[in-house]
Amino acid sequence: MGDQTGDGGIERGEGRGVAPLPLERYREVLGDKAPKSDAELRKLREEVYRLARAVVQTVIEERKQ
C-alpha cells in the first residue's frame, strides 16, 4: 500500500509502535520559532524522529559490544 500521507509513516507512528507527538505540542515547545505551516512542521517532526531513531540504533549497537 505504501505511504499515502507523505510523512514517511510518521503520522501513523510506524516503527516499534511509537505514536508521534501532535503538531500542537511541537508548536508549544518551539514557540515563536515554530514553522507557520503544518507541512513544514511535519517535515521538522519527521526529521526529529529520524534523528531519534538513529540515536537509539547507535545506543543499541554500542550496548552489544
Steps between C-alpha positions, in 0.01 A plus 500: 500500500784740577504833673210714386536774758830629360653494846703182478266317736545750782127582523420136556780457754669224301804340653479326835152635572611849600225757456620840377446812703216715368598802293346723766754370753787588265356851469486531880860387540640709213296811575580790265758286319240247381435488125171663406375229265399148602700361207823660623430385855438144379837507320667615821322229700610238247862615533480490881371143488766402245771638729349331805496165319866547404592572863310197627660277237846626596436434869376148423808426291734637769335290771555186293876556505 
